Amino acid sequence: MSHEPLPAAPTLSWTQGDTGHTAVWFSASGAPAPKKVQVVDDSLTADDAHRLAAHGTAMLWQGDYHNARQLLSAMARRLPIFSRHDGEHVAKAFYRYRQGRTQRARMLGLLLVPLEAGPTVALRRAPDVADAWRAAAGDVVGPVVAPLQDVLGAVGAYEWRRNGVFVQELDAVIYPHYGTFAPIRSEYLGLVAQAPLPSQELAFDIGTGTGVLAAIVAQRGVKRVVATDSEPRAIACAQDNLERLRLADVVEATEGDMFPDGRAPLVLCNPPWLPGTANTLLDNAVYDPKSRMLKAFLNGLAGHLMPGGEGWLVISDLAEYLGLRSREELLEWIDKGGLEVLGKLDTPPKHPRSMDRSDPFFAARSKETTSLWRLGAKA
């Protein structure tokens, strides 16, 4: 039996003095290895770092770890702050805002640090990142180079995983893994906890993430739940949480794209709420390129509902206020999927950004409503 060889890991090459070096390249966002690399140390100023990054030159840090963190912060302060233009259409402004965020992430991602087997960051005064890095990217068996902000992201995500997020609807703590969205906006969880169940026999949870929605319906008495997600790390996260909640015998978390086989009296989905390109792992929980997941759910739902069953679509209307999707489009997609609206539960936003008047999109965020659409197959 023949097997296709695994693709070779991407590498980064640079010269230090007269000696050439190569290391495995890691980027959480999947960015390609920089072509221009300059070795730098504590003598590099923030202005020079900003200038190098603006020209696409990566900086491989060889100095003190904490000085590198300070330099990254100083670089960030030199990047332009987004502001709305007078009379600018909200959709155009949001597109420009996202472009700026992408450019910002690209430039800050050019400050690089070396990692060695351990895994350890091979810099003076570097903290112990072994557990955090393994959870995010696996083990390190040889020289690796990664953006400093990816190291910081792995450490921050590991703290979320260790501390967890208390979910009132479960009266328990959920532990999000690296790259899996933390359920910190409780209003949509409350909708799933309150909506009348069409049946307690079986439910499908599409795009389960941490497994929180599957856990809520299981705790409400649904006897069997099949939860799917296309990301292996999300399935691992969901399985871990379900074991902790003692619901693993009720909820089966399985890797798959959208629907499992068969039909169910309840099929629920909380897709990313905004149309747009995902630039990071966490963006996948917020941005749905060309509304692909939303459309796939609406197009396939009728074929996976038992007679009299309900599909629960949990989604915000923020995209409508940002000019990214209209209510008419959503209703048209529902209709084209052979579905009808049976009812809708609404809740206002409770998160801090909805009350932050300094946010350039406060007008849209303050009007936002999160809804649970109860959908049924047309007769």
The 8 nearest C-alpha neighbors of each residue, nearest first, counted from 0:
[[1, 2, 3, 4, 5, 6, 7, 8],
 [0, 2, 3, 4, 5, 6, 7, 8],
 [3, 1, 4, 0, 5, 6, 7, 8],
 [2, 4, 5, 1, 6, 0, 7, 8],
 [5, 3, 2, 6, 7, 1, 8, 0],
 [4, 6, 7, 3, 2, 8, 9, 1],
 [7, 5, 4, 8, 9, 3, 10, 2],
 [6, 8, 5, 9, 4, 10, 23, 24],
 [7, 9, 10, 6, 23, 24, 25, 5],
 [10, 8, 24, 23, 7, 11, 32, 25],
 [11, 9, 23, 24, 22, 8, 21, 12],
 [10, 12, 24, 22, 21, 32, 23, 13],
 [13, 11, 21, 20, 10, 22, 14, 19],
 [14, 12, 20, 36, 19, 21, 15, 11],
 [13, 15, 19, 18, 20, 16, 17, 12],
 [16, 14, 18, 17, 19, 13, 38, 20],
 [15, 17, 18, 14, 19, 38, 13, 20],
 [16, 18, 15, 14, 19, 20, 13, 38],
 [19, 17, 15, 16, 14, 20, 13, 21],
 [18, 20, 14, 13, 15, 17, 21, 12],
 [21, 19, 13, 12, 14, 18, 22, 15],
 [20, 22, 12, 11, 10, 13, 19, 23],
 [23, 21, 142, 143, 11, 10, 24, 144],
 [22, 24, 10, 143, 9, 11, 144, 142],
 [23, 25, 10, 144, 9, 11, 143, 22],
 [26, 24, 145, 144, 23, 27, 143, 9],
 [25, 27, 29, 28, 30, 145, 24, 146],
 [26, 28, 29, 149, 25, 279, 280, 30],
 [27, 29, 279, 26, 30, 278, 280, 149],
 [28, 30, 26, 27, 31, 25, 279, 278],
 [29, 31, 28, 26, 32, 27, 25, 33],
 [32, 30, 33, 29, 26, 9, 24, 34],
 [31, 33, 11, 24, 34, 30, 10, 9],
 [34, 32, 35, 57, 31, 36, 11, 56],
 [33, 35, 32, 36, 56, 11, 57, 12],
 [34, 36, 56, 33, 57, 37, 55, 13],
 [37, 35, 57, 56, 58, 13, 34, 38],
 [36, 38, 58, 59, 57, 39, 35, 56],
 [37, 39, 59, 58, 60, 36, 15, 61],
 [40, 38, 60, 59, 61, 58, 37, 43],
 [41, 39, 62, 61, 42, 60, 43, 38],
 [40, 42, 62, 43, 66, 63, 39, 67],
 [41, 43, 40, 44, 39, 62, 45, 66],
 [44, 42, 41, 40, 39, 47, 45, 48],
 [45, 43, 47, 46, 48, 42, 70, 41],
 [44, 46, 48, 47, 74, 73, 70, 49],
 [47, 45, 49, 44, 48, 50, 74, 77],
 [46, 48, 50, 44, 49, 45, 51, 43],
 [49, 47, 45, 51, 50, 46, 52, 44],
 [48, 50, 46, 52, 47, 51, 74, 53],
 [49, 51, 47, 53, 48, 52, 46, 54],
 [50, 52, 56, 48, 54, 53, 49, 47],
 [53, 51, 55, 49, 56, 54, 106, 50],
 [52, 54, 50, 51, 55, 49, 106, 56],
 [55, 53, 51, 52, 56, 50, 49, 57],
 [54, 56, 52, 53, 57, 51, 35, 106],
 [57, 55, 35, 51, 52, 54, 36, 58],
 [56, 58, 109, 36, 35, 110, 37, 33],
 [57, 59, 110, 37, 111, 38, 36, 60],
 [60, 58, 111, 38, 112, 39, 37, 110],
 [59, 61, 39, 112, 40, 62, 111, 58],
 [60, 62, 40, 39, 59, 122, 38, 63],
 [63, 61, 40, 41, 60, 122, 64, 123],
 [62, 64, 123, 66, 65, 122, 67, 124],
 [65, 63, 67, 125, 66, 122, 124, 123],
 [66, 64, 68, 67, 63, 69, 124, 125],
 [65, 67, 69, 63, 68, 64, 70, 41],
 [66, 68, 70, 64, 65, 69, 71, 63],
 [69, 67, 65, 71, 66, 70, 72, 64],
 [68, 70, 66, 72, 67, 71, 73, 65],
 [69, 71, 73, 67, 72, 68, 45, 66],
 [72, 70, 74, 68, 69, 73, 67, 75],
 [73, 71, 75, 69, 70, 74, 68, 76],
 [74, 72, 70, 76, 75, 71, 45, 69],
 [75, 73, 71, 77, 72, 76, 45, 49],
 [74, 76, 72, 77, 73, 78, 71, 107],
 [77, 75, 73, 74, 78, 72, 79, 80],
 [78, 76, 74, 75, 79, 73, 49, 46],
 [77, 79, 75, 76, 80, 74, 103, 49],
 [80, 78, 81, 77, 76, 99, 75, 103],
 [81, 79, 82, 78, 76, 99, 77, 96],
 [80, 82, 79, 96, 83, 99, 359, 95],
 [83, 81, 80, 84, 359, 96, 92, 79],
 [84, 82, 359, 92, 85, 87, 81, 86],
 [83, 85, 87, 86, 82, 92, 88, 81],
 [86, 84, 87, 83, 88, 82, 92, 89],
 [85, 87, 84, 88, 83, 89, 92, 91],
 [88, 86, 84, 85, 89, 92, 83, 91],
 [89, 87, 91, 90, 92, 86, 322, 93],
 [88, 90, 92, 91, 321, 93, 87, 322],
 [91, 89, 322, 93, 321, 92, 88, 94],
 [92, 90, 94, 88, 93, 89, 95, 87],
 [91, 93, 89, 95, 90, 94, 96, 88],
 [94, 92, 96, 90, 95, 91, 89, 97],
 [93, 95, 91, 97, 96, 92, 90, 98],
 [94, 96, 98, 92, 93, 97, 99, 91],
 [97, 95, 93, 99, 94, 98, 92, 100],
 [96, 98, 100, 94, 99, 95, 101, 93],
 [99, 97, 95, 101, 100, 96, 102, 94],
 [98, 100, 102, 96, 97, 101, 103, 95],
 [101, 99, 97, 103, 98, 102, 104, 96],
 [100, 102, 98, 104, 99, 103, 105, 97],
 [103, 101, 105, 99, 100, 104, 98, 106],
 [102, 104, 100, 106, 101, 105, 99, 107],
 [105, 103, 101, 107, 102, 106, 108, 100],
 [106, 104, 102, 108, 103, 107, 101, 109],
 [105, 107, 108, 52, 103, 109, 104, 102],
 [106, 108, 104, 109, 105, 110, 103, 71],
 [109, 107, 105, 146, 106, 110, 104, 148],
 [108, 110, 57, 107, 106, 111, 58, 52],
 [111, 109, 58, 108, 146, 147, 57, 107],
 [112, 110, 146, 59, 147, 145, 58, 109],
 [111, 113, 60, 147, 145, 144, 59, 146],
 [114, 112, 144, 121, 143, 120, 145, 115],
 [115, 113, 120, 143, 121, 119, 142, 144],
 [114, 116, 142, 119, 118, 141, 117, 121],
 [117, 115, 118, 139, 140, 141, 119, 114],
 [118, 116, 119, 115, 129, 139, 138, 140],
 [117, 119, 116, 129, 139, 115, 138, 114],
 [120, 118, 117, 115, 114, 121, 129, 128],
 [119, 121, 114, 122, 113, 125, 115, 118],
 [122, 120, 114, 113, 119, 115, 123, 125],
 [123, 121, 125, 64, 120, 63, 124, 62],
 [122, 124, 63, 125, 64, 62, 121, 65],
 [125, 123, 64, 63, 122, 126, 65, 121],
 [124, 126, 64, 123, 122, 120, 127, 121],
 [127, 125, 128, 124, 120, 119, 64, 129],
 [126, 128, 129, 119, 125, 120, 130, 118],
 [127, 129, 131, 130, 132, 126, 119, 154],
 [128, 130, 118, 132, 131, 127, 119, 133],
 [131, 129, 133, 132, 128, 134, 157, 127],
 [132, 130, 134, 157, 154, 128, 133, 129],
 [133, 131, 135, 129, 134, 130, 136, 128],
 [132, 134, 137, 138, 130, 136, 135, 131],
 [135, 133, 131, 132, 136, 137, 130, 177],
 [136, 134, 132, 133, 177, 153, 137, 131],
 [135, 137, 133, 132, 134, 138, 27, 153],
 [138, 136, 133, 134, 135, 132, 139, 118],
 [137, 139, 133, 140, 118, 136, 132, 116],
 [138, 140, 116, 118, 141, 115, 117, 137],
 [141, 139, 116, 138, 142, 115, 117, 118],
 [142, 140, 116, 139, 115, 143, 22, 23],
 [141, 143, 115, 22, 114, 23, 144, 113],
 [144, 142, 23, 114, 22, 113, 24, 115],
 [143, 145, 113, 24, 112, 114, 23, 22],
 [146, 144, 25, 111, 112, 26, 24, 147],
 [145, 147, 111, 108, 149, 148, 110, 112],
 [148, 146, 150, 111, 149, 112, 110, 145],
 [147, 149, 151, 146, 150, 152, 108, 107],
 [150, 148, 152, 146, 147, 151, 153, 27],
 [151, 149, 147, 153, 152, 148, 154, 146],
 [152, 150, 148, 154, 149, 153, 155, 147],
 [153, 151, 149, 155, 150, 154, 148, 156],
 [152, 154, 156, 150, 151, 155, 131, 135],
 [153, 155, 151, 157, 131, 152, 156, 150],
 [156, 154, 152, 158, 157, 153, 151, 159],
 [157, 155, 159, 153, 158, 177, 154, 152],
 [156, 158, 160, 154, 131, 159, 155, 161],
 [157, 159, 161, 155, 160, 156, 162, 154],
 [160, 158, 156, 162, 157, 163, 161, 155],
 [159, 161, 157, 174, 175, 163, 158, 176],
 [160, 162, 158, 159, 163, 157, 174, 156],
 [163, 161, 159, 160, 158, 164, 174, 157],
 [164, 162, 174, 160, 159, 173, 161, 172],
 [165, 163, 173, 172, 174, 166, 162, 183],
 [164, 166, 172, 171, 173, 167, 163, 170],
 [167, 165, 168, 169, 171, 172, 170, 164],
 [166, 168, 170, 169, 165, 171, 185, 172],
 [167, 169, 166, 170, 189, 192, 188, 215],
 [170, 168, 171, 167, 166, 215, 218, 214],
 [171, 169, 167, 168, 166, 172, 165, 173],
 [172, 170, 169, 166, 165, 173, 167, 244],
 [171, 173, 165, 164, 166, 163, 174, 170],
 [174, 172, 164, 163, 240, 165, 175, 171],
 [173, 175, 163, 160, 164, 240, 176, 172],
 [176, 174, 160, 181, 179, 209, 173, 236],
 [177, 175, 179, 160, 236, 178, 174, 156],
 [178, 176, 156, 135, 179, 175, 134, 157],
 [177, 179, 280, 281, 176, 180, 232, 135],
 [180, 178, 176, 177, 175, 233, 208, 181],
 [179, 181, 281, 284, 182, 178, 175, 208],
 [180, 182, 175, 183, 179, 164, 209, 174],
 [183, 181, 184, 180, 185, 164, 211, 166],
 [182, 184, 181, 185, 164, 166, 165, 350],
 [185, 183, 182, 186, 350, 187, 349, 188],
 [184, 186, 188, 187, 183, 189, 182, 166],
 [187, 185, 189, 188, 184, 346, 190, 348],
 [188, 186, 190, 189, 185, 369, 191, 184],
 [189, 187, 185, 191, 190, 186, 192, 168],
 [188, 190, 192, 186, 187, 191, 193, 185],
 [189, 191, 187, 193, 192, 188, 194, 371],
 [192, 190, 188, 189, 193, 194, 187, 212],
 [191, 193, 189, 190, 194, 188, 215, 168],
 [194, 192, 190, 191, 189, 195, 196, 188],
 [193, 195, 191, 190, 192, 196, 344, 371],
 [196, 194, 193, 197, 192, 191, 198, 190],
 [195, 197, 198, 194, 199, 265, 216, 221],
 [198, 196, 195, 308, 264, 309, 265, 199],
 [199, 197, 196, 200, 264, 265, 201, 221],
 [198, 200, 221, 222, 220, 201, 196, 197],
 [199, 201, 222, 198, 221, 223, 202, 264],
 [202, 200, 223, 224, 263, 199, 221, 222],
 [201, 203, 265, 224, 266, 263, 225, 264],
 [202, 204, 266, 225, 224, 226, 267, 205],
 [205, 203, 226, 267, 207, 213, 268, 266],
 [204, 206, 268, 227, 207, 257, 226, 267],
 [207, 205, 228, 227, 208, 204, 268, 257],
 [206, 208, 210, 205, 228, 226, 227, 204],
 [209, 207, 233, 210, 206, 179, 237, 228],
 [210, 208, 237, 211, 236, 175, 207, 233],
 [209, 211, 237, 207, 213, 208, 212, 214],
 [210, 212, 214, 209, 213, 215, 207, 173],
 [213, 211, 215, 214, 210, 216, 207, 188],
 [214, 212, 210, 216, 215, 211, 204, 217],
 [213, 215, 217, 211, 212, 216, 218, 210],
 [214, 216, 212, 218, 217, 213, 219, 211],
 [217, 215, 219, 218, 213, 214, 221, 212],
 [218, 216, 221, 214, 219, 220, 215, 213],
 [217, 219, 215, 220, 216, 214, 221, 169],
 [220, 218, 216, 217, 221, 215, 192, 199],
 [219, 221, 217, 218, 222, 199, 216, 200],
 [222, 220, 199, 217, 200, 223, 216, 219],
 [221, 223, 200, 220, 199, 201, 249, 217],
 [224, 222, 201, 249, 221, 250, 200, 202],
 [223, 225, 250, 202, 201, 203, 249, 251],
 [224, 226, 203, 251, 250, 252, 204, 202],
 [227, 225, 204, 252, 207, 203, 251, 205],
 [228, 226, 253, 205, 254, 206, 255, 207],
 [227, 229, 206, 254, 255, 230, 207, 256],
 [228, 230, 255, 256, 254, 231, 227, 206],
 [229, 231, 233, 232, 228, 234, 254, 255],
 [232, 230, 234, 233, 235, 254, 229, 228],
 [231, 233, 235, 230, 234, 236, 179, 176],
 [234, 232, 236, 208, 230, 231, 235, 179],
 [233, 235, 237, 231, 236, 232, 252, 238],
 [236, 234, 232, 238, 233, 237, 239, 231],
 [237, 235, 233, 239, 234, 238, 209, 176],
 [236, 238, 210, 209, 234, 240, 239, 235],
 [237, 239, 241, 235, 236, 240, 234, 242],
 [240, 238, 236, 242, 237, 241, 235, 243],
 [241, 239, 243, 237, 242, 238, 244, 173],
 [240, 242, 244, 246, 247, 238, 243, 239],
 [241, 243, 245, 247, 239, 240, 244, 246],
 [242, 244, 240, 241, 245, 239, 246, 247],
 [243, 245, 241, 246, 242, 240, 171, 247],
 [246, 244, 242, 243, 247, 241, 248, 240],
 [245, 247, 241, 249, 248, 244, 250, 242],
 [248, 246, 241, 242, 250, 249, 245, 251],
 [247, 249, 246, 250, 251, 245, 223, 242],
 [248, 250, 223, 246, 247, 222, 224, 251],
 [251, 249, 224, 247, 225, 223, 248, 246],
 [250, 252, 225, 226, 253, 224, 247, 249],
 [253, 251, 226, 227, 234, 225, 238, 250],
 [252, 254, 227, 226, 251, 255, 234, 228],
 [255, 253, 228, 229, 227, 234, 231, 230],
 [256, 254, 229, 228, 227, 257, 253, 259],
 [255, 257, 229, 228, 258, 254, 227, 259],
 [256, 258, 205, 255, 227, 206, 259, 228],
 [259, 257, 205, 260, 256, 227, 255, 303],
 [260, 258, 261, 257, 227, 255, 225, 203],
 [261, 259, 258, 262, 303, 263, 225, 257],
 [260, 262, 303, 259, 263, 304, 258, 302],
 [263, 261, 303, 304, 305, 260, 264, 302],
 [262, 264, 304, 305, 265, 202, 201, 303],
 [263, 265, 308, 305, 304, 309, 198, 201],
 [266, 264, 202, 309, 263, 310, 308, 203],
 [267, 265, 203, 310, 202, 204, 311, 263],
 [266, 268, 311, 204, 310, 312, 205, 203],
 [267, 269, 205, 312, 270, 204, 313, 311],
 [268, 270, 313, 312, 314, 271, 267, 206],
 [271, 269, 268, 293, 272, 292, 314, 206],
 [272, 270, 285, 284, 286, 287, 273, 269],
 [271, 273, 285, 314, 315, 270, 286, 274],
 [272, 274, 286, 318, 271, 287, 285, 275],
 [275, 273, 287, 290, 286, 288, 289, 323],
 [276, 274, 288, 286, 287, 273, 289, 277],
 [275, 277, 288, 286, 278, 287, 274, 289],
 [276, 278, 282, 283, 286, 279, 275, 288],
 [277, 279, 282, 276, 28, 280, 101, 283],
 [280, 278, 28, 282, 281, 277, 283, 27],
 [279, 281, 178, 282, 283, 28, 278, 27],
 [280, 282, 283, 279, 178, 284, 180, 179],
 [283, 281, 277, 279, 285, 284, 280, 286],
 [282, 284, 281, 277, 285, 280, 286, 279],
 [283, 285, 271, 282, 281, 180, 286, 270],
 [286, 284, 271, 282, 283, 272, 273, 287],
 [287, 285, 273, 275, 271, 274, 277, 283],
 [286, 288, 274, 290, 271, 275, 273, 289],
 [289, 287, 275, 276, 290, 274, 291, 286],
 [288, 290, 291, 274, 287, 275, 276, 292],
 [291, 289, 287, 274, 288, 293, 292, 294],
 [292, 290, 294, 289, 293, 288, 295, 287],
 [293, 291, 295, 294, 290, 296, 270, 287],
 [292, 294, 296, 290, 295, 291, 270, 297],
 [293, 295, 297, 291, 296, 292, 298, 290],
 [296, 294, 292, 298, 293, 297, 299, 291],
 [295, 297, 293, 299, 294, 298, 300, 292],
 [296, 298, 294, 300, 336, 295, 299, 333],
 [299, 297, 336, 295, 296, 294, 300, 301],
 [300, 298, 296, 297, 302, 301, 295, 303],
 [299, 301, 303, 297, 302, 296, 298, 304],
 [302, 300, 376, 304, 303, 299, 337, 338],
 [301, 303, 300, 299, 304, 262, 305, 298],
 [304, 302, 262, 300, 301, 261, 263, 305],
 [305, 303, 262, 263, 301, 308, 264, 302],
 [304, 306, 264, 308, 263, 262, 307, 303],
 [307, 305, 308, 304, 264, 376, 263, 309],
 [308, 306, 305, 309, 264, 375, 304, 376],
 [309, 307, 264, 305, 304, 306, 265, 375],
 [310, 308, 375, 265, 374, 264, 373, 311],
 [309, 311, 266, 374, 267, 265, 373, 375],
 [310, 312, 267, 373, 372, 371, 266, 374],
 [311, 313, 372, 268, 371, 267, 269, 314],
 [314, 312, 371, 269, 370, 268, 311, 372],
 [313, 315, 370, 369, 272, 312, 269, 371],
 [314, 316, 369, 317, 368, 370, 272, 367],
 [315, 317, 319, 318, 368, 367, 369, 314],
 [318, 316, 367, 320, 319, 315, 321, 364],
 [319, 317, 321, 323, 316, 324, 273, 320],
 [318, 320, 324, 325, 322, 316, 317, 321],
 [319, 321, 363, 317, 322, 318, 316, 367],
 [322, 320, 318, 90, 319, 323, 89, 317],
 [321, 323, 90, 319, 320, 324, 318, 89],
 [324, 322, 318, 321, 319, 90, 274, 325],
 [323, 325, 319, 318, 322, 328, 326, 274],
 [326, 324, 319, 328, 327, 329, 323, 322],
 [325, 327, 329, 328, 330, 319, 324, 316],
 [326, 328, 330, 325, 329, 331, 324, 332],
 [329, 327, 331, 325, 326, 330, 332, 324],
 [330, 328, 326, 332, 331, 327, 333, 325],
 [329, 331, 333, 327, 332, 328, 334, 326],
 [330, 332, 328, 334, 333, 329, 327, 335],
 [333, 331, 335, 329, 334, 330, 336, 328],
 [334, 332, 330, 336, 331, 338, 335, 297],
 [333, 335, 331, 338, 336, 332, 337, 330],
 [336, 334, 332, 337, 333, 331, 338, 298],
 [337, 335, 298, 333, 334, 338, 297, 332],
 [336, 338, 335, 334, 377, 376, 301, 333],
 [339, 337, 376, 377, 334, 336, 375, 333],
 [338, 340, 375, 374, 377, 376, 341, 334],
 [339, 341, 374, 342, 373, 375, 338, 372],
 [342, 340, 373, 374, 339, 375, 343, 372],
 [341, 343, 373, 340, 372, 344, 374, 371],
 [342, 344, 372, 371, 373, 345, 370, 341],
 [343, 345, 371, 370, 372, 190, 342, 346],
 [346, 344, 370, 369, 368, 343, 371, 347],
 [345, 347, 369, 368, 370, 186, 348, 344],
 [348, 346, 368, 369, 349, 367, 345, 186],
 [349, 347, 350, 368, 367, 353, 346, 186],
 [348, 350, 347, 351, 353, 186, 184, 185],
 [349, 351, 352, 353, 348, 184, 354, 185],
 [352, 350, 353, 354, 355, 349, 348, 184],
 [353, 351, 355, 354, 350, 358, 364, 361],
 [352, 354, 365, 364, 351, 355, 350, 348],
 [355, 353, 352, 351, 356, 365, 361, 350],
 [356, 354, 352, 357, 358, 353, 351, 361],
 [355, 357, 358, 361, 354, 359, 353, 362],
 [358, 356, 355, 359, 361, 360, 354, 352],
 [357, 359, 361, 360, 356, 355, 352, 353],
 [360, 358, 361, 357, 83, 82, 356, 362],
 [359, 361, 358, 362, 363, 364, 89, 93],
 [360, 362, 364, 358, 363, 356, 359, 365],
 [363, 361, 360, 365, 364, 366, 359, 356],
 [364, 362, 320, 361, 366, 360, 365, 321],
 [365, 363, 353, 361, 367, 366, 362, 360],
 [364, 366, 353, 362, 363, 367, 361, 354],
 [367, 365, 364, 363, 368, 362, 320, 317],
 [368, 366, 317, 364, 365, 316, 348, 363],
 [367, 369, 347, 315, 316, 346, 348, 370],
 [370, 368, 315, 346, 345, 314, 347, 316],
 [371, 369, 345, 344, 314, 313, 315, 372],
 [370, 372, 313, 344, 312, 343, 311, 373],
 [371, 373, 343, 312, 311, 374, 370, 342],
 [374, 372, 311, 342, 341, 343, 310, 340],
 [375, 373, 340, 310, 341, 309, 339, 372],
 [376, 374, 309, 339, 338, 310, 341, 308],
 [375, 377, 338, 301, 337, 339, 378, 374],
 [378, 376, 338, 337, 339, 375, 301, 334],
 [377, 376, 375, 337, 338, 339, 306, 307]]
